[in-house]
Amino acid sequence: MIDFLSWVGAVGGIGAVFAVLMFLIYRHDRKMSEDRLSEDRKYMEDRLTALIETYNQAVQENTKILAELFTYLKAKNGNRQ
Protein backbone atom coordinates (compact mmCIF):
# COMPACT_ATOMS: atom_id res chain seq x y z
CA MET A 1 0.00 0.00 0.00
CA ILE A 2 2.86 2.35 0.82
CA ASP A 3 4.46 1.62 -2.55
CA PHE A 4 1.23 2.63 -4.30
CA LEU A 5 0.99 5.86 -2.31
CA SER A 6 4.63 6.62 -3.08
CA TRP A 7 3.96 6.03 -6.76
CA VAL A 8 0.90 8.32 -6.73
CA GLY A 9 2.97 11.01 -5.04
CA ALA A 10 5.79 10.56 -7.57
CA VAL A 11 3.53 11.03 -10.62
CA GLY A 12 2.02 14.28 -9.40
CA GLY A 13 -0.56 13.36 -6.84
CA ILE A 14 -4.06 12.00 -6.94
CA GLY A 15 -5.20 14.83 -9.25
CA ALA A 16 -2.73 13.74 -11.92
CA VAL A 17 -3.85 10.11 -11.63
CA PHE A 18 -7.51 11.15 -12.00
CA ALA A 19 -6.63 13.43 -14.92
CA VAL A 20 -4.92 10.58 -16.77
CA LEU A 21 -7.82 8.26 -16.00
CA MET A 22 -10.36 10.84 -17.23
CA PHE A 23 -8.33 11.40 -20.41
CA LEU A 24 -8.19 7.66 -21.15
CA ILE A 25 -11.94 7.29 -20.61
CA TYR A 26 -12.60 10.34 -22.82
CA ARG A 27 -10.38 8.97 -25.60
CA HIS A 28 -12.11 5.58 -25.46
CA ASP A 29 -15.54 7.24 -25.58
CA ARG A 30 -14.56 9.43 -28.56
CA LYS A 31 -13.27 6.43 -30.48
CA MET A 32 -16.49 4.51 -29.88
CA SER A 33 -18.58 7.55 -30.88
CA GLU A 34 -16.58 8.06 -34.08
CA ASP A 35 -16.95 4.40 -35.01
CA ARG A 36 -20.70 4.55 -34.43
CA LEU A 37 -21.02 7.78 -36.44
CA SER A 38 -18.99 6.23 -39.25
CA GLU A 39 -21.39 3.29 -39.41
CA ASP A 40 -24.40 5.64 -39.34
CA ARG A 41 -22.90 7.79 -42.10
CA LYS A 42 -22.29 4.72 -44.26
CA TYR A 43 -25.90 3.61 -43.77
CA MET A 44 -27.21 7.08 -44.68
CA GLU A 45 -24.97 7.24 -47.77
CA ASP A 46 -26.28 3.86 -48.94
CA ARG A 47 -29.89 4.99 -48.47
CA LEU A 48 -29.22 8.26 -50.28
CA THR A 49 -27.53 6.47 -53.17
CA ALA A 50 -30.52 4.15 -53.56
CA LEU A 51 -32.91 7.12 -53.45
CA ILE A 52 -30.92 9.01 -56.08
CA GLU A 53 -30.82 5.96 -58.36
CA THR A 54 -34.61 5.56 -58.04
CA TYR A 55 -35.13 9.26 -58.77
CA ASN A 56 -32.85 9.18 -61.83
CA GLN A 57 -34.64 6.12 -63.15
CA ALA A 58 -38.04 7.85 -62.75
CA VAL A 59 -36.74 10.98 -64.51
CA GLN A 60 -35.44 8.90 -67.44
CA GLU A 61 -38.76 7.09 -67.79
CA ASN A 62 -40.68 10.37 -67.63
CA THR A 63 -38.40 11.91 -70.24
CA LYS A 64 -39.04 8.99 -72.61
CA ILE A 65 -42.81 9.27 -72.07
CA LEU A 66 -42.79 13.03 -72.64
CA ALA A 67 -40.77 12.60 -75.83
CA GLU A 68 -43.27 10.02 -77.11
CA LEU A 69 -46.18 12.28 -76.16
CA PHE A 70 -44.57 15.22 -77.95
CA THR A 71 -44.00 13.09 -81.05
CA TYR A 72 -47.60 11.81 -80.95
CA LEU A 73 -49.09 15.28 -80.54
CA LYS A 74 -46.89 16.65 -83.30
CA ALA A 75 -48.02 13.86 -85.64
CA LYS A 76 -51.68 14.27 -84.68
CA ASN A 77 -51.69 18.06 -85.11
CA GLY A 78 -49.86 17.91 -88.41
CA ASN A 79 -46.78 19.78 -87.20
CA ARG A 80 -48.84 22.87 -86.25
CA GLN A 81 -47.43 25.03 -83.49
C-alpha positions, -999 to 999 in steps of 0.1 A, spaced: 0 0 0 29 24 8 45 16 -25 12 26 -43 10 59 -23 46 66 -31 40 60 -68 9 83 -67 30 110 -50 58 106 -76 35 110 -106 20 143 -94 -6 134 -68 -41 120 -69 -52 148 -93 -27 137 -119 -38 101 -116 -75 112 -120 -66 134 -149 -49 106 -168 -78 83 -160 -104 108 -172 -83 114 -204 -82 77 -212 -119 73 -206 -126 103 -228 -104 90 -256 -121 56 -255 -155 72 -256 -146 94 -286 -133 64 -305 -165 45 -299 -186 75 -309 -166 81 -341 -170 44 -350 -207 45 -344 -210 78 -364 -190 62 -393 -214 33 -394 -244 56 -393 -229 78 -421 -223 47 -443 -259 36 -438 -272 71 -447 -250 72 -478 -263 39 -489 -299 50 -485 -292 83 -503 -275 65 -532 -305 41 -536 -329 71 -534 -309 90 -561 -308 60 -584 -346 56 -580 -351 93 -588 -328 92 -618 -346 61 -632 -380 78 -628 -367 110 -645 -354 89 -674 -388 71 -678 -407 104 -676 -384 119 -702 -390 90 -726 -428 93 -721 -428 130 -726 -408 126 -758 -433 100 -771 -462 123 -762 -446 152 -779 -440 131 -811 -476 118 -809 -491 153 -805 -469 166 -833 -480 139 -856 -517 143 -847 -517 181 -851 -499 179 -884 -468 198 -872 -488 229 -862 -474 250 -835 
